[in-house]
Amino acid sequence: MLIGYARVSKEDQDLRLQINALQEINCERIFEDKASGTKANRPGLQDALSHLRKGDVLVVWKLDRLGRTVKGLVDLMTILEEKHVQFKSITDGIDTTTTAGKFFFHMMASMAQMEVDLIAERTKAGLDAARKLGRIGGRKRKMTKGKIRAAKNLFAQGMLPKDIAQNLEISIPTLYRWIPAHEQINQDIK
């Protein structure tokens, strides 16, 4: 039996292309996920794995639909081998019913991992370049220099931390992160 698995990373993406390809090669059941390939918890994949029996073939449209890391793909292949299940990727031409297919699977998994690593390297290089130009990534900080001064003044006046946090529209942990307890005590002494 051919069991199909289709995955997209985001809810607003469409699975139709993958499902059509899986239907064209006569997959009897098709399981779906709308989740990142890096997530371990993918209910559709778990359902597909639970339905596989000895002699079945798990089919995907493309290898990266199954997983994003070599380790994850190899671990999944180990599970399939233990169940005596084969694997097929339509667009990559991988078919583990053959020795060459098994070899090709491992090569493609390595290339998929390399692509993920290259994306991470490019992202890091871009962030480093932006940092050198004075730009810092991430969200804007809640605690400005003015809020820090105001918080210290409010501590000096004896205001409670929860009231200071509410007044400055920040959380109590943010307040404590920027003005540690020893500085609060020192404000009381001054």
Order of alpha helices (4+ residues) and beta strands (2+ residues): beta-alpha-beta-alpha-beta-alpha-beta-beta-alpha-alpha-alpha-alpha-alpha
